[in-house]
Amino acid sequence: MGIKPTYIKAIGSDLLKDHIEHFSGDFEQNKVAVAKTTNIVSKRVRNRVAGYITRKINTKRIS
């Protein structure tokens, strides 16, 4: 069973809405910020959320 994309998008959108000042266009920094602002234990989920946030910031589609 995999990680559903809607789960990743929901977490990423909530983090951007509440903690946008912690995130940037750099994936490595976003990994650390996701780990600090959430209680996600799984490295795979953390990386997918950080990648989603990085992609959203770099394409300027923050809603």
C-alpha positions in Angstrom: 0.0 0.0 0.0 1.5 3.3 -1.1 1.1 6.9 0.1 -1.8 8.6 -1.5 -1.0 11.9 -3.3 -4.1 13.5 -1.8 -2.6 12.9 1.7 0.7 14.5 0.6 -1.0 17.5 -0.9 -3.3 18.0 2.1 -0.3 18.0 4.5 1.8 20.3 2.2 -1.0 22.8 1.7 -1.7 23.0 5.4 1.9 23.5 6.2 2.2 26.3 3.5 -0.9 27.9 4.9 0.3 27.9 8.5 4.1 28.0 8.3 5.1 29.5 5.0 7.9 31.5 6.6 9.7 28.2 7.4 9.9 27.1 3.7 12.0 28.0 0.7 12.7 26.8 -2.8 15.4 24.4 -1.5 14.5 20.8 -1.0 17.1 20.1 1.7 16.0 23.0 3.9 12.3 22.0 3.4 13.1 18.5 4.7 14.4 19.9 7.9 11.5 22.4 8.2 8.9 19.6 7.6 10.6 17.5 10.3 10.5 20.4 12.8 6.9 21.6 12.1 5.2 18.1 12.0 5.4 14.8 13.8 5.9 12.7 10.6 8.1 9.8 11.5 8.4 8.2 8.0 11.4 9.5 6.0 9.6 8.7 2.8 6.5 10.7 3.7 8.6 13.6 4.9 10.6 13.7 1.7 7.4 13.6 -0.4 5.8 16.5 1.5 9.1 18.5 1.3 9.2 17.8 -2.5 5.6 18.9 -2.9 6.2 22.1 -1.0 9.4 22.8 -2.9 7.6 22.3 -6.2 4.8 24.6 -5.2 7.2 27.4 -4.1 9.3 27.1 -7.2 6.4 27.3 -9.5 4.8 30.2 -7.6 1.4 28.4 -7.3 0.9 29.1 -3.6 -2.8 29.4 -2.9 
